[in-house]
């Protein structure tokens, strides 16, 4: 952790401690606002392959969303979905192999990420982005989703008509929202009383408790063939949550467990990429 990050963490811990003394509800409201606000945005020069793409845009709840398409139009389409505080530019190495397999490749930055507008992102909003892309640019038959994008995709697929011929790759998905909130509260040092108000607000805002936003729950409603890639040393989306899904032995889900790649190196690893392309 850099000095700047430590300073920011100290600021937030102090802020929420003082807020919680005044009002647990106010502290919870401010905490949710922080939880859904990316603290960094991936902005870097576009890889060369993006020069060959068609630029696409649409609005999601009034927020301009920007993305790209390669090999359009084709009958077989795949959507790449990035994770929290990431961008589609981080998945450039997947595009050419997918084109070589005959796919039309679609990729968009979520609100508050990369080239899209906005500054906040929630699971319902992310899932709505995926269903909107499917409606506007689909039908889409295959998906690759990393981290928070995996959670959003699992929820979106509950509202997208699909069958066993569809293919889905989850790379280190944020399996349980409750786990992400637990981690957040541990880092910020918020107390249980604020957590109770936080959980009430989650339900009020999205219509469901935090536990509902779960890949473990949603995947049981998914008919697609699924490849789930996860690393034993992932500290952001712990393998323990993924193993609960693995223990269910769902017939349409295949697991690839790696070691030593963590949360982000895993999708950049050459062998992992080859396994994913082979599956698709």
C-alpha positions as CSV (number, residue, x, y, z in Angstrom):
1,X,0.0,0.0,0.0
2,X,1.4,3.4,-1.0
3,X,1.6,6.4,1.3
4,X,-1.2,8.0,-0.6
5,X,-3.4,4.9,-0.2
6,X,-2.6,4.7,3.5
7,X,-3.5,8.4,3.9
8,X,-6.8,7.9,2.1
9,X,-7.6,4.9,4.2
10,X,-6.9,6.9,7.4
11,X,-9.2,9.7,6.2
12,X,-12.1,7.3,5.5
13,X,-11.7,5.4,8.8
14,X,-11.7,8.7,10.7
15,X,-14.7,10.1,8.7
16,X,-16.8,7.0,9.2
17,X,-15.9,6.7,12.9
18,X,-17.1,10.3,13.5
19,X,-20.2,9.8,11.3
20,X,-21.2,6.7,13.2
21,X,-21.1,8.6,16.5
22,X,-23.6,11.1,15.0
23,X,-25.9,8.8,13.0
24,X,-25.6,5.1,12.1
25,X,-27.9,5.6,9.2
26,X,-25.9,8.5,7.8
27,X,-22.7,6.5,8.2
28,X,-24.3,3.6,6.4
29,X,-25.5,5.8,3.5
30,X,-22.1,7.3,3.1
31,X,-20.5,3.9,3.2
32,X,-22.7,2.5,0.4
33,X,-21.8,5.6,-1.7
34,X,-18.1,4.7,-1.2
35,X,-18.7,1.0,-1.8
36,X,-20.2,1.6,-5.2
37,X,-17.7,4.3,-6.3
38,X,-14.6,3.1,-8.1
39,X,-11.5,4.8,-6.6
40,X,-9.5,4.5,-9.8
41,X,-10.2,4.4,-13.5
42,X,-8.2,2.5,-16.0
43,X,-7.2,5.0,-18.6
44,X,-4.3,4.1,-20.9
45,X,-3.5,4.1,-24.6
46,X,-5.6,1.7,-26.5
47,X,-3.8,-1.5,-27.7
48,X,-3.2,-1.6,-31.4
49,X,-6.0,-4.1,-32.0
50,X,-8.6,-1.5,-30.9
51,X,-7.7,0.5,-34.1
52,X,-9.5,-2.2,-36.1
53,X,-12.7,-2.0,-34.0
54,X,-16.0,-0.4,-34.6
55,X,-16.9,2.1,-31.9
56,X,-20.3,1.5,-30.2
57,X,-22.3,3.7,-27.8
58,X,-25.6,3.6,-26.0
59,X,-27.1,5.1,-22.8
60,X,-27.8,3.2,-19.6
61,X,-30.0,5.1,-17.1
62,X,-28.8,8.3,-18.7
63,X,-25.1,7.4,-18.6
64,X,-23.2,7.1,-22.0
65,X,-21.7,3.6,-22.3
66,X,-18.8,3.1,-24.8
67,X,-17.5,0.0,-26.3
68,X,-16.1,-1.8,-29.3
69,X,-17.0,-4.5,-31.8
70,X,-14.7,-6.6,-34.0
71,X,-15.7,-8.7,-36.9
72,X,-19.2,-7.3,-37.0
73,X,-21.7,-8.6,-38.1
74,X,-21.2,-12.3,-37.5
75,X,-23.7,-14.9,-36.4
76,X,-21.6,-16.1,-33.4
77,X,-21.1,-13.3,-30.8
78,X,-19.2,-13.1,-27.6
79,X,-19.2,-10.4,-24.9
80,X,-16.1,-9.6,-22.8
81,X,-17.0,-8.2,-19.3
82,X,-14.3,-6.6,-17.1
83,X,-14.3,-6.4,-13.3
84,X,-14.4,-3.6,-10.7
85,X,-11.9,-0.7,-11.4
86,X,-10.8,-2.4,-14.6
87,X,-11.5,-1.9,-18.3
88,X,-12.0,-3.8,-21.5
89,X,-8.5,-2.7,-22.6
90,X,-7.0,-5.2,-20.1
91,X,-8.5,-8.0,-22.1
92,X,-6.9,-7.1,-25.5
93,X,-5.0,-10.4,-25.7
94,X,-8.3,-12.3,-26.0
95,X,-9.6,-10.5,-29.0
96,X,-7.4,-12.0,-31.8
97,X,-7.8,-15.6,-30.7
98,X,-11.6,-15.1,-30.5
99,X,-11.6,-13.6,-34.0
100,X,-9.7,-16.6,-35.2
101,X,-12.5,-18.8,-33.9
102,X,-15.0,-16.9,-35.9
103,X,-16.5,-14.8,-33.2
104,X,-17.8,-11.3,-33.4
105,X,-16.3,-9.8,-30.3
106,X,-18.1,-7.2,-28.2
107,X,-16.6,-5.3,-25.3
108,X,-17.9,-2.3,-23.2
109,X,-16.7,-0.3,-20.3
110,X,-19.2,-0.3,-17.4
111,X,-20.4,3.0,-15.8
112,X,-17.5,4.7,-13.9
113,X,-14.9,2.6,-15.8
114,X,-12.6,3.1,-18.7
115,X,-14.1,5.2,-21.5
116,X,-17.7,5.2,-20.2
117,X,-19.2,8.0,-18.3
118,X,-20.6,8.0,-14.8
119,X,-18.8,7.5,-11.4
120,X,-20.8,4.7,-9.7
121,X,-21.6,1.1,-10.4
122,X,-23.9,-1.4,-8.7
123,X,-24.6,-5.0,-9.4
124,X,-28.2,-4.3,-10.6
125,X,-26.8,-1.6,-12.9
126,X,-24.0,-3.8,-14.2
127,X,-26.5,-6.6,-14.9
128,X,-28.8,-4.2,-16.7
129,X,-25.9,-3.1,-18.9
130,X,-25.3,-6.7,-19.9
131,X,-29.0,-7.4,-20.7
132,X,-29.2,-4.1,-22.6
133,X,-26.1,-5.0,-24.7
134,X,-27.8,-8.4,-25.5
135,X,-30.9,-6.6,-26.6
136,X,-29.2,-3.9,-28.7
137,X,-26.3,-5.9,-30.2
138,X,-27.2,-9.5,-29.7
139,X,-28.2,-12.2,-29.5
140,X,-25.0,-13.1,-27.7
141,X,-24.1,-16.7,-27.4
142,X,-20.9,-16.6,-25.3
143,X,-19.5,-14.6,-22.5
144,X,-16.2,-14.0,-20.7
145,X,-16.5,-12.2,-17.4
146,X,-14.0,-11.3,-14.7
147,X,-14.5,-10.5,-11.0
148,X,-17.5,-8.2,-10.4
149,X,-18.4,-8.7,-14.0
150,X,-19.0,-12.4,-13.3
151,X,-21.5,-11.6,-10.5
152,X,-23.3,-9.1,-12.8
153,X,-23.4,-11.7,-15.6
154,X,-24.8,-14.4,-13.4
155,X,-27.7,-12.1,-12.4
156,X,-28.2,-11.0,-16.0
157,X,-28.4,-14.5,-17.3
158,X,-31.5,-15.0,-15.2
159,X,-33.2,-12.6,-17.5
160,X,-31.6,-13.5,-20.8
161,X,-33.2,-16.4,-22.7
162,X,-30.5,-19.1,-23.2
163,X,-29.9,-22.8,-23.4
164,X,-27.1,-25.4,-23.1
165,X,-25.5,-24.3,-26.4
166,X,-24.4,-21.0,-24.8
167,X,-20.9,-20.8,-23.3
168,X,-19.8,-18.8,-20.3
169,X,-16.4,-18.3,-18.8
170,X,-16.2,-17.0,-15.2
171,X,-12.7,-15.8,-14.3
172,X,-12.4,-15.2,-10.5
173,X,-16.0,-14.1,-10.2
174,X,-17.1,-12.1,-7.2
175,X,-19.0,-15.1,-5.9
176,X,-20.7,-13.5,-2.9
177,X,-21.5,-9.9,-2.4
178,X,-21.7,-10.5,1.4
179,X,-18.0,-11.4,1.3
180,X,-17.1,-8.2,-0.6
181,X,-19.1,-6.2,2.0
182,X,-17.3,-8.1,4.9
183,X,-14.0,-7.2,3.4
184,X,-15.0,-3.5,2.9
185,X,-16.2,-3.2,6.5
186,X,-13.0,-4.8,7.8
187,X,-10.9,-2.3,5.9
188,X,-12.8,0.7,6.8
189,X,-13.3,-0.5,10.4
190,X,-17.0,0.1,10.6
191,X,-19.0,-1.4,13.5
192,X,-21.9,-3.8,13.5
193,X,-24.6,-1.2,14.1
194,X,-23.6,0.6,10.9
195,X,-23.5,-2.8,9.1
196,X,-27.1,-3.4,10.1
197,X,-28.2,-0.1,8.6
198,X,-26.0,-0.7,5.5
199,X,-27.7,-4.1,4.9
200,X,-31.1,-2.4,5.2
201,X,-30.2,0.1,2.6
202,X,-28.9,-2.6,0.2
203,X,-32.3,-4.2,0.4
204,X,-34.2,-0.9,0.0
205,X,-32.1,0.2,-3.0
206,X,-32.0,-3.0,-5.0
207,X,-35.1,-4.9,-3.7
208,X,-33.0,-7.8,-2.5
209,X,-30.7,-8.5,0.5
210,X,-27.0,-8.6,-0.1
211,X,-27.0,-12.4,0.1
212,X,-29.2,-12.5,-3.1
213,X,-26.4,-11.0,-5.1
214,X,-24.6,-14.3,-5.3
215,X,-23.2,-16.3,-8.2
216,X,-23.7,-19.4,-6.0
217,X,-27.5,-18.6,-6.0
218,X,-27.8,-17.4,-9.6
219,X,-25.7,-20.0,-11.3
220,X,-28.4,-22.6,-10.5
221,X,-30.6,-20.8,-12.9
222,X,-28.0,-20.8,-15.7
223,X,-28.4,-23.4,-18.5
224,X,-25.2,-22.5,-20.3
225,X,-22.0,-24.6,-20.4
226,X,-19.7,-22.9,-17.8
227,X,-16.0,-22.8,-17.3
228,X,-15.1,-21.4,-13.9
229,X,-11.4,-20.3,-13.5
230,X,-10.2,-19.4,-10.0
231,X,-6.9,-19.2,-8.2
232,X,-6.1,-20.6,-4.8
233,X,-4.3,-17.4,-3.8
234,X,-7.0,-15.0,-4.8
235,X,-7.3,-12.5,-2.0
236,X,-10.1,-10.4,-3.5
237,X,-12.6,-13.1,-4.5
238,X,-11.6,-16.0,-2.1
239,X,-11.5,-19.5,-3.4
240,X,-13.5,-20.6,-0.4
241,X,-16.6,-19.1,-1.9
242,X,-15.9,-20.7,-5.3
243,X,-15.4,-24.1,-3.7
244,X,-18.9,-24.0,-2.3
245,X,-20.2,-23.9,-5.9
246,X,-17.8,-26.6,-6.9
247,X,-19.1,-28.8,-4.1
248,X,-22.6,-28.6,-5.7
249,X,-21.3,-30.6,-8.7
250,X,-23.5,-28.8,-11.2
251,X,-23.4,-30.8,-14.4
252,X,-22.9,-27.8,-16.6
253,X,-20.0,-26.3,-14.6
254,X,-16.4,-27.2,-15.1
255,X,-13.7,-25.8,-12.7
256,X,-10.1,-24.9,-13.5
257,X,-8.2,-24.2,-10.3
258,X,-4.8,-22.5,-10.6
259,X,-2.1,-21.6,-8.1
260,X,0.0,-18.5,-7.6
261,X,-1.8,-16.2,-10.1
262,X,-4.0,-14.3,-7.7
263,X,-7.0,-12.2,-8.9
264,X,-5.6,-10.3,-11.9
265,X,-2.7,-12.3,-13.2
266,X,-5.0,-15.2,-13.8
267,X,-6.7,-13.7,-16.9
268,X,-3.3,-12.6,-18.3
269,X,-1.8,-16.0,-17.9
270,X,-1.0,-17.7,-21.3
271,X,-2.0,-21.2,-20.3
272,X,-5.3,-19.9,-18.8
273,X,-6.1,-18.0,-21.9
274,X,-5.4,-21.1,-24.1
275,X,-7.8,-23.2,-21.9
276,X,-10.5,-20.5,-22.2
277,X,-10.2,-20.3,-26.0
278,X,-10.2,-24.1,-26.2
279,X,-13.4,-24.2,-24.2
280,X,-15.1,-21.6,-26.3
